[in-house]
Amino acid sequence: MKRVYFLLAFSAFGMSVYGQKTIDQRVADLLSKMTLEEKVGQMVQYSGFEYATGPQHSNSAAVLEEIKKGKVGSMLNVAGAEETRAFQKLAMQSRLKIPLLFGQDVIHGYRTTFPVNIGQAASWDLEMIEKSERIAATEASAYGIHWTFAPMVDIARDPRWGRVMEGSGEDTYLGTYIGLARIKGFQGKGLGSLDAVMACAKHFAAYGAAVGGRDYNSVDMSLRQLNETYLPPFKAAAEAGVATFMNSFNDINGIPATANQYIQRNLLKEKWNYKGFVVSDWGSIGEMIPHGYAKDGAEAAEKAIQGGSDMDMESRVYMAELPKLAKEGKVDAKLVDDATGRILTKKFEMGLFDDPYRFSNEKRQKKQFDNQENRKFGRAFGSKSIVLLKNKDNILPLSKTIKTVALIGPFGKETVANHGFWSIAFKDDTQRIVSQFDGIKNQLDKNSTLLYAKGCNVDDQDKTMFAEAVETAKKADVVIMTLGEGHAMSGEAKSRSNIGFSGVQEDLLKEIAKTGKPIVLMINAGRPLVFNWAADHIPAIIYTWWLGTEAGNSIADILFGTVNPGGKLPMTFPRTEGQIPVYYNHYNTGRPAKNNTDRNYVSAYIDLDNDPKFPFGFGLSYTNFTYSNMILSSENLKGNQRLVINVTVSNTGKYDGEEVVQLYIRDLFGKVVRPVKDLKGFKKIIIKKGEAKKVEFTLTPEDLKFFDDELNFDWEAGEFDIMIGTNSQDVQTKRINWTK
């Protein structure tokens, strides 16, 4: 990027004085001075020249000239105090000196990387999730960034879709609250604070329901399903004041989201009264041409602006087409004014008109270069995100004085891979990211020995390293296997039809198992994987996801019991790809399968159990929790009464531990069929060994509401099952009657 400085002609800083006018008045004043081309220019976003997150076709010299002329409103993938200042100085050469917005995909950390988002969701810890984004915003803003393209609040029920790693899983309730925590963390005390960045709710909408789990694919569903399952996190984000929205690549029932007036204008901007702006996803306006929805760039621009897209990310059709379309009357100029005004409003709120360089501060950047407190938090967050799936005979936690440990697998000494997908690369990553080998070695006793063998590569058929791995295992008292999918095998454009261990990893595991040594399996992934043989034959399994900068230390904290695992799965884990999509809150049928043995003429597979391998909400601990004394305030309620539910949770094991107590309901009969259960509350509590705690939940009629076939949102009187438990399958149930 250094070459950009040779193209920049710096000018003296100029700034208008606005006095005590409100932001709305300032925007109106500025709009009155702008030409049509300058207004459209604010609706244009280009990428920097060295890193792209989509097909790139920029001419760097031409882009710099357009910035000088005021024909660019935002840049993405430009970061660092020095570089953002250089670009901003170029914008200050424009006639009206309107500052640029700098955006970046700050997805799960910036300088300090945290667990991939699906792993964070496994913590079920809203406070830690919010704090992680607070740290990310502090670090990113110190590097000159104003705007992050996060959080992704798409609900995803198909683990073949690679972008499940970027979201919070399959459940609308959990996903909504996690999304709100992320927005609060990013935006902090409010836009304009130097440690706050503009958040972006994406992808609007239903991107996570891509047919076949294939990225960028079509979405086909009823409006009721759209409103009930996929839109609530976005509505909550709008109500919480998220600065921006990003639309999605997919069509929804034949209309590309980029031009979909129902979701962007009718719902978002009118019914929800949203005042922020909508940015397209990378190139999605121009991609309506291959979609078959627009015949050329002019029609794509026309349909996008009419549909509600305010900013064009890297399609390059707004500047090329909108001025002409407006002059010809094909596009109402008021739409351009509305879009430009929304964008300018955010620039005023960020304080950029008062000081365009306020985020480009090298002293602040230096302070965040290696913030040890942030790393300390990252270590704790990583351990909270790990899920213990199996612990036969209590193999875990391991003793730190165990004589010989063998770490075997392709991820044992990885550093950069621990970032996971959608992370910010720095030149010193290989030195500063903690490998699993180093994390384990740091906690083993000085008289213990840690052996290592790679065993195989991530994704090929080479078995030549098997022999060394087997011999290494034979020397050990316990073997820690580290398998999974490569860090770049989950993420955007990373859909997989087979979500098992890639390459020959499972073959390696089977060979090591033949040694008879006790095995602890760590699974590194950005999505649920299928690993039936391992689940059935390996005594101890922890799901480590990809944990970030402090990955090795976080993992070692769990392995040696410094931290008692308390993570819970935010997605259902299938037995095989043939079950997909599989999720806990499905509808029943007229012929439900009553068990896994009677499969004749019921909704079942003849060759596979309906139940998942691991259910939503599942996760073990090194201690044991028992649930008892579930008490309801009433079994018969009327109108706006509140239902209070109490349950006693006891720690009957040998360790202090955390438990996520989960509340589900089922509406037994309705004008439309309802799910077999729906998450309606959860509480994460710490219980000391030998201690018992009473946990209380409250339900009101608001929690019973749903969309009917005419999109009315209300609740019906009737019978409801109230369920509390440690996961979505293992629950206690009581029935109530609630009348109006």
DAGI-V651541 format. One record per backbone hydrogen bond with DSSP energy under -1.0 kcal/mol. NH is the residue of the N-H (numbers start at 1). CO is the residue of the C=O. If there is no record, write none. Layout:
# DAGI-V651541
((NH | CO) (NH | CO))
This chain:
# DAGI-V651541
((4 | 1) (5 | 2) (7 | 4) (21 | 18) (26 | 22) (27 | 23) (28 | 24) (29 | 25) (30 | 26) (31 | 27) (32 | 28) (33 | 30) (39 | 35) (40 | 36) (41 | 37) (42 | 38) (43 | 40) (44 | 41) (45 | 312) (46 | 74) (48 | 76) (63 | 59) (64 | 60) (65 | 61) (66 | 62) (67 | 63) (68 | 64) (69 | 65) (70 | 67) (71 | 66) (73 | 44) (74 | 44) (75 | 101) (76 | 46) (77 | 103) (80 | 143) (84 | 80) (85 | 81) (86 | 82) (87 | 83) (88 | 84) (89 | 85) (90 | 86) (91 | 87) (92 | 88) (93 | 90) (94 | 91) (101 | 73) (103 | 75) (104 | 147) (106 | 104) (107 | 105) (114 | 108) (116 | 546) (118 | 165) (120 | 116) (121 | 117) (122 | 118) (123 | 120) (124 | 121) (129 | 125) (130 | 126) (131 | 127) (132 | 128) (133 | 129) (134 | 130) (135 | 131) (136 | 132) (137 | 133) (138 | 134) (139 | 135) (140 | 136) (141 | 137) (142 | 138) (143 | 140) (144 | 141) (145 | 140) (146 | 102) (147 | 102) (148 | 198) (149 | 104) (150 | 148) (153 | 202) (156 | 169) (161 | 158) (164 | 161) (165 | 162) (166 | 163) (167 | 164) (170 | 570) (175 | 171) (176 | 172) (177 | 173) (178 | 174) (179 | 175) (180 | 176) (181 | 177) (182 | 178) (183 | 179) (184 | 180) (185 | 181) (186 | 182) (187 | 183) (188 | 184) (190 | 187) (193 | 190) (196 | 193) (197 | 186) (198 | 146) (200 | 150) (201 | 244) (202 | 151) (204 | 246) (209 | 206) (210 | 207) (211 | 218) (213 | 210) (214 | 211) (217 | 214) (219 | 251) (226 | 222) (227 | 223) (228 | 224) (229 | 225) (231 | 226) (235 | 231) (236 | 232) (237 | 233) (238 | 234) (239 | 235) (240 | 236) (241 | 238) (242 | 237) (244 | 199) (245 | 277) (246 | 201) (247 | 279) (248 | 204) (252 | 255) (253 | 219) (255 | 252) (257 | 250) (259 | 256) (260 | 257) (261 | 259) (264 | 260) (265 | 261) (266 | 261) (267 | 262) (268 | 263) (269 | 264) (270 | 265) (271 | 266) (272 | 267) (274 | 268) (277 | 243) (279 | 245) (280 | 311) (283 | 313) (284 | 281) (287 | 283) (288 | 285) (289 | 286) (291 | 287) (292 | 289) (293 | 288) (294 | 288) (300 | 296) (301 | 297) (302 | 298) (303 | 299) (304 | 300) (305 | 301) (306 | 302) (307 | 303) (308 | 304) (309 | 304) (310 | 278) (311 | 278) (312 | 43) (314 | 45) (314 | 312) (321 | 317) (322 | 318) (325 | 321) (326 | 322) (327 | 323) (328 | 324) (330 | 325) (331 | 325) (335 | 332) (337 | 333) (338 | 334) (339 | 335) (340 | 336) (341 | 337) (342 | 338) (343 | 339) (344 | 340) (345 | 341) (346 | 342) (347 | 343) (348 | 344) (349 | 345) (350 | 346) (351 | 348) (352 | 347) (355 | 351) (358 | 355) (360 | 357) (361 | 359) (365 | 361) (366 | 362) (367 | 363) (368 | 364) (369 | 366) (375 | 371) (376 | 372) (377 | 373) (378 | 374) (379 | 375) (380 | 376) (381 | 377) (382 | 378) (383 | 379) (384 | 380) (385 | 381) (387 | 543) (389 | 541) (390 | 541) (392 | 539) (394 | 391) (395 | 392) (398 | 559) (402 | 399) (405 | 449) (406 | 478) (407 | 451) (408 | 480) (409 | 453) (411 | 482) (412 | 409) (418 | 415) (419 | 416) (420 | 417) (429 | 426) (431 | 428) (432 | 428) (433 | 429) (434 | 549) (437 | 412) (439 | 435) (440 | 436) (441 | 437) (442 | 438) (444 | 440) (445 | 400) (448 | 445) (449 | 403) (451 | 405) (453 | 407) (456 | 454) (466 | 463) (469 | 465) (470 | 466) (471 | 467) (472 | 468) (473 | 469) (474 | 470) (476 | 473) (477 | 404) (478 | 404) (479 | 518) (480 | 406) (481 | 520) (482 | 408) (483 | 522) (485 | 524) (489 | 486) (494 | 491) (496 | 160) (502 | 484) (505 | 502) (508 | 504) (509 | 505) (510 | 506) (511 | 507) (512 | 508) (513 | 509) (514 | 510) (515 | 512) (516 | 513) (520 | 479) (521 | 540) (522 | 481) (523 | 542) (524 | 483) (530 | 499) (535 | 531) (536 | 532) (537 | 533) (538 | 534) (540 | 519) (541 | 390) (542 | 521) (543 | 387) (544 | 523) (545 | 523) (548 | 418) (549 | 113) (551 | 548) (552 | 434) (554 | 550) (555 | 551) (556 | 552) (557 | 553) (558 | 554) (559 | 555) (560 | 556) (561 | 558) (562 | 557) (563 | 557) (567 | 386) (568 | 122) (569 | 618) (573 | 614) (579 | 576) (580 | 577) (603 | 591) (604 | 602) (613 | 573) (614 | 573) (617 | 569) (618 | 615) (620 | 388) (626 | 650) (628 | 648) (631 | 646) (633 | 644) (637 | 737) (639 | 739) (641 | 638) (643 | 699) (645 | 697) (646 | 631) (647 | 695) (648 | 628) (649 | 693) (650 | 626) (651 | 691) (652 | 624) (657 | 687) (659 | 685) (661 | 683) (662 | 725) (663 | 681) (664 | 723) (665 | 678) (666 | 721) (668 | 719) (676 | 586) (678 | 665) (680 | 663) (681 | 663) (683 | 661) (685 | 659) (687 | 657) (690 | 651) (691 | 688) (693 | 649) (695 | 647) (697 | 645) (699 | 643) (703 | 700) (704 | 701) (706 | 714) (708 | 712) (711 | 708) (714 | 706) (718 | 738) (720 | 736) (721 | 666) (722 | 734) (723 | 664) (724 | 732) (725 | 662) (726 | 730) (728 | 616) (731 | 729) (732 | 724) (734 | 722) (736 | 720) (737 | 635) (738 | 718) (739 | 637))
